[in-house]
Amino acid sequence: MGNHLDIVAKALAGAAIIALVLALARGRHYVLAGLLVSVPAVSLYTWWWIGSEHGPIALRQSVHAAIWSAVPWLAYLCVVYLTAGRLPLWLSLALGFLTWLICAGVFSILLHAR
């Protein structure tokens, strides 16, 4: 039962961060909301859990993948930035996600090929 409560606590913490970002955006604090989205709070907790339960090798593999994930994330951000206002919002976000998905897939294949 303890593991289930731990998962619920993590989900509530994530929901609180999302609510804070949305509240900041609603108050027109767009830059602060954007910066908060990039805070590695979830990564810190996740890597603590991976490192403590699975050891340093698993932690290093996870961090290594996260380093490479910066490229698909940057591609996503560029597509959304360049298409925002030119395309409907849903299409801009969908194209950004599709770009991320393709880039992440390529990097996943490359990382597993090593």
C-alpha positions in Angstrom: 0.0 0.0 0.0 2.9 2.3 0.7 4.0 2.2 -3.0 0.6 3.3 -4.1 0.5 6.3 -1.7 4.0 7.3 -3.0 2.7 7.3 -6.5 -0.4 9.3 -5.5 1.9 11.8 -3.7 4.1 12.2 -6.8 1.0 12.7 -9.0 -0.3 15.4 -6.6 3.0 17.2 -6.6 3.1 17.2 -10.4 -0.5 18.5 -10.5 0.5 21.3 -8.1 3.3 22.3 -10.4 1.0 22.4 -13.4 -1.6 24.4 -11.4 1.1 26.9 -10.4 2.3 27.3 -14.0 -1.3 27.8 -15.2 -2.0 30.3 -12.5 1.1 32.3 -13.4 0.1 32.2 -17.1 -3.4 33.3 -16.2 -1.8 36.3 -14.4 0.2 37.1 -17.5 3.5 36.0 -16.0 4.4 34.1 -19.2 8.2 34.3 -18.8 8.0 33.0 -15.2 5.6 30.2 -16.3 7.9 29.2 -19.1 10.9 29.1 -16.7 9.0 27.1 -14.2 8.1 24.5 -16.8 11.9 23.9 -17.4 12.7 23.5 -13.7 14.1 20.0 -13.2 12.0 19.3 -10.1 10.5 16.1 -11.5 13.9 15.0 -12.7 15.5 15.6 -9.3 13.0 13.4 -7.6 12.9 10.8 -10.3 16.7 10.5 -10.4 16.9 10.3 -6.6 14.4 7.4 -6.8 16.3 5.7 -9.6 19.7 6.2 -8.0 18.6 5.0 -4.5 16.6 2.0 -5.8 18.5 0.9 -8.9 22.0 2.2 -8.3 24.5 4.5 -10.1 24.6 2.6 -13.4 20.8 3.0 -13.9 21.1 6.6 -12.8 23.9 7.3 -15.3 21.9 5.7 -18.1 18.8 7.8 -17.2 20.8 11.0 -17.1 22.6 10.1 -20.4 19.2 9.7 -22.1 18.0 13.0 -20.6 21.0 14.8 -22.0 20.1 13.5 -25.4 16.5 14.4 -24.9 17.4 18.1 -25.0 17.7 17.9 -28.8 14.1 16.6 -29.4 12.8 19.1 -26.8 14.6 22.0 -28.6 13.2 20.8 -31.9 9.7 20.8 -30.3 10.1 24.3 -28.9 11.4 25.6 -32.3 8.4 24.2 -34.2 5.9 25.6 -31.7 7.7 29.0 -31.7 7.8 29.2 -35.5 4.2 28.1 -36.0 2.5 29.9 -33.1 0.1 32.5 -34.5 0.6 31.2 -38.1 -1.3 28.0 -37.5 -4.2 27.0 -35.2 -3.0 26.3 -31.7 -3.8 22.6 -31.8 -1.9 22.2 -35.1 1.1 24.1 -33.9 1.3 21.9 -30.7 0.6 18.7 -32.7 3.4 19.5 -35.2 5.7 20.3 -32.3 4.8 17.0 -30.7 5.2 15.1 -33.9 8.6 16.7 -34.4 9.6 15.7 -30.8 8.3 12.2 -31.4 10.3 11.7 -34.6 13.5 13.2 -33.0 13.1 11.2 -29.8 12.5 8.0 -31.9 15.7 8.6 -33.8 17.7 9.3 -30.7 16.3 6.3 -29.0 17.3 4.1 -31.9 20.8 5.7 -31.9 21.2 5.3 -28.1 20.2 1.7 -28.2 22.5 0.9 -31.1 25.5 1.8 -29.0 
